[in-house]
Amino acid sequence: MPDWTAESEAAFDAYIDALIRVIGHADRAEPLKDYCLGLLMPMERK
């Protein structure tokens, strides 16, 4: 993960958990988390 505080990491996890409840597919939970984390990574091209 990027250089986050414990508070921001907890907020990210809570946000992802809320999204997972909306999509309703447990098998898509980890790919969704990875995708969102990738969007937050400091890179040129995403």
QUIZIJO-V283295 format. One record per backbone hydrogen bond with DSSP energy under -1.0 kcal/mol. NH is the residue of the N-H (numbers start at 1). CO is the residue of the C=O. E is the energy in kcal/mol with one decimal. If there is no record, write none. Layout:
nh=[NH	NH]
co=[CO	CO]
e=[E	E]
//
This chain:
nh=[4	9	10	11	12	13	14	15	16	17	18	19	20	21	22	23	24	28	29	32	33	34	35	36	37	38	39	43]
co=[2	5	6	7	8	9	10	11	12	13	14	15	16	17	18	19	20	25	26	28	29	30	31	32	33	34	35	41]
e=[-1.9	-2.2	-2.1	-2.0	-2.3	-2.4	-2.3	-2.3	-2.7	-2.5	-1.9	-2.1	-2.6	-1.9	-1.5	-2.5	-2.1	-1.5	-1.4	-1.9	-2.3	-2.7	-2.5	-2.6	-2.4	-2.4	-1.8	-1.7]
//
